[in-house]
Amino acid sequence: MANPVAATLSAALVGASRFGEPARFAVIAVTVAMCTLPLVIVRGTRQAGAPPPVLRSMLRRDLLLAWTARLLVQIAGSALFVYLLYYFETVAPSVPKSVLAAWMGTVMIVAYSVPLPIAVLVGRLADRTGRTKPFLFAAALVAAAGLIAMMAARDFTSGAAAFCVYTGGTSVFLALHAGFAMQLLPSAGHRGRDLGLLNLANTLPGLLGPVITWALATPRDFDAVLVVLAVLTLGGGMILLAARGRR
C-alpha cells in the first residue's frame, strides 16, 4: 500500500496550490507519525525457543540470499523513483514538461495501485501450493521484461505501459519477498538485529540506483541503464532459487 498511497498523496500535495512548502512537509510528517502510531501502541509477544543449529545455519545463508535478492531488485526501483521524469523526457521530448509531470503523476498512481490485488492473489496461490520461490522468480522476470520494454519505448504511451508492467512485477516480488524473508529469521533472540540488517536492502539502493544511472544514462538516452537494471532485477529473482530453507 505504501507506493500507491505515497503517489496519491504526492499528487494531492503538488496540486494543492494554497499550500506552501512548509505546509506540504508538515503534512508528510503528520502522515508518517500516524502510520507509526499503531506499531507503538500494540504490544509485541516474544516467542521462546530456537531452531536446531544446522537449521539456523541454513536459515542464515538463505537470509543472506534473500537480502541480496531484495537489494538487486530495489536498485531499479530507486533509480526510477529519482529519474523517472527524465526518462519520460527522453521518450516524449515534444511534450511540455508541465504536462509530462502531470501525466507521470497519473501513471504512478495507476502503476502502483493495480498490482495490489494481483499481489494478494499471487500470495494466496503461493500459500496454497506451498511454493514461493517460483512466484518470486516469475515476478522478477516480469519486472525485468518491463524494464526492457521501457528501453524499447519511443513515446509516452508505450513507456508508461512498460513502466506499469515493471511496477506490477516488482510490487508482487517485494510483497511476496517480505513474507518469504520473515520466515527465514534464524533466531527469535535476534529478530530486531536481523530485521535491521534486512532493511539495509531497502536503503542501500537509494545510493546505488542514482550512482548507476548517473554513470550510464545521458539526458537523451536511458537504454544502457535500463538494460543493467533489468539484469540486476532478473539476477535478484534467480538468486532466491538457491535458497534451501523454504520452497
N, C-alpha and C positions, 0 to 999 in steps of 0.2 A: 504493500500500500504506500510505502514511502515515496517512491518516484512519481506516481500519478498525483498524489496529494501535493507534493512539492511543486510539480509542474503547474497544477491548477492555482496554487497559492501564488506562485511567481507571476503567472499571467494576470491574476487579480491585482496584485500589488503594482505591477508595471502599469496596468490600465487605470489605477486609481490616481488620477492626476492631482486630486486635492491633497494627497499625502506627500509630504516631503521625505527626504532620505532618512532622517532620524525616526520618523513615524514608521516607515517601512521596516527598518531594522528592529524597532520596538515590537512590531507585530511578530516578526520571526522569533525574537527572544521569548515572548509570551507563549508562542506555539510550542517551542522546544520545551519550556518548563511544563506545559500542560501534558505533553506526551511523556515526560519523565515522571510525573507525579504518581501515576498508578504503580510504577515499579518501586517507588519509595514507600507507598502505603502497604502494599502486600508483603506479608512476612514469608520468607523462604523456609523450606524444610531441608534438613541435611540428611542424606541417605548414608547409612553406615555400610561398611564392607568395601572390599576392593576385588577386582578380578584377579585370577592367578597371575604369577609373574610372567609366564610365557605369553598369555593373552595381553597383558599390559604392554609388553614389548611390541607385539604386533600392532596394537592399537596406536602406540606412539608413532610407529612407522607409517601407518595409514593416515594418522592425523597430519603428519608432515606432507604426505602426498596430497591430502585434501587442502592443506594450506597453500601449497604450490599451485594447485589447480585453480583455486579461487583467485590467487594473485594474478595469474596469467589472464584469466577471463576478465578480471576487473580493470586491467590496464586499458583495454579497448574502451570500456565504459568511461573511464576517467578522461581519456584523450578526447572522446567525442563530446563529453559534457562541456569541456572547455572550448573546443574548436568547432563545434557543430555548425554554428552560424557561418564561419569562414568556409567550411566545406560546402555549404549550400551556395555561397557566393561563387564558388568555382564552377558549379554545375548550372547555376542560373545567374550569370553575370549581368544580364539585361534587366533583371528585376530590381527595383529600388530597394535600398537597404531597409527602410522603414517597413515596407510591405513584406519583405523577406522575413524580417524578425517576427511580424505578426503571424505569418503563415507557419513559421517554425514553432511558435508557441502552441498553435493548434495541433500541429503534428506531434509534438511531445506529449500533449495531454492524451491524444488517441493512442500513441505508441506505447505509453506506459500504463494505460487503462485496460486495453484489450487483453494483454497477457494474464490479467488477474484470474478470470475464470479458467483459462487454459492451464495455469499453474495448479489450481485446485484439482482440476480433472486429472492432469498427469500425475499429481501426487497421490490421488486416490488409486489410479492404476498401479503405481509403484507399490502402494500398500497391499493391494490385492494380489499382485504377483510375487511380492517379497523380493523384488529385484529393483534396485535404484540406479545402479551404475549404467545400465543400457540407456535409461531415460536421460541421465545426466550427459552421456556422450552424444545422444541424439540432439539434445538441446544445444550443446556446444557446436555441433555440426550445423544446425540451423542458423545460429548466430554468426558463424564463420561465413556461411553462404550469403547471409545478409550483407556482411562487410564487402565481400567480393562483388555483390550486386551494386553496392554503393560506389565501388570503384568504376563499374561499367556504366553507371548512370550518366546521362548527358542533359538532363533537365530536372526541374524541381520535383515534378510528379514522380518520376522513376526513382529519384534519390530518396524522396520521402517514403515511398513504398518499400524500398530496400532497407531504410532505417527502421521501419516498423517490423520487418522480418528479423532484423538484428535484435531489436529490443524484445521481440517475442521469445527468441531463443535464449537470450541472456537472462531475461527475467525468470523464465522457467528454471534455468540452470541454477541461479542464485537462490531461488525459493527451495528447490529440492536439496541443494547443497547444504543449506542451513541445517535442515533436519538430519541429513547424512552425517555431517561433521559433529553435531551434538552427540550422536550415538557412538562416536569414536573417542570421546573423552576418556582417558585411561584410568583416572582416579578421582573419586569424589572429594578427596582432600585437597586437590589442586585445580578444581574447576575454574576458579577465578583467574588463576595464572594462565591456564590453558586457553580460556576464552579470550584473555587479553592478548596472548600471542596470536591466536587465530584472527583477532580483529586487525592485526597488522596487515593482513592480506587485503583489508579494505582501505587502509590509509596509505600504505606504500605506493599503490598505483597512482595516487594523487601526485606523486613526484615523478614516477616513471613514465606515465602516459604523456604528459606535456613534453618531457625530455625527448622521447621518441618522435613525437610529432614535430617538435622544433628542429630535430636533426634531419628528418626525411621529407617533410612537407614543404611546399612552396605556396605563395599566395594564389597560384593558379593551378596547382597540381597536388592532390592528396592520394594519388594512386599508390605510390610506394608505401606510405604509412598504412594505408588500408590493407594492403597485402600482408604486411608484417603483423598487424593487429589480428587479421584472420588466422594466420599461422599460430600466433600465441593462443588465441581462443580455442582453436582446434586442439592444440597441444594440451591445454588445460583439461579438456574432456578426455583425451587419451590417457593422461596420467592417472586419472581416477580408476581406470580399468585395471590398474596394477594393485589396487587396494584389496587386501585379503580378509579383513575383519568383517566386512559386510558385502552383500551381493549387489 
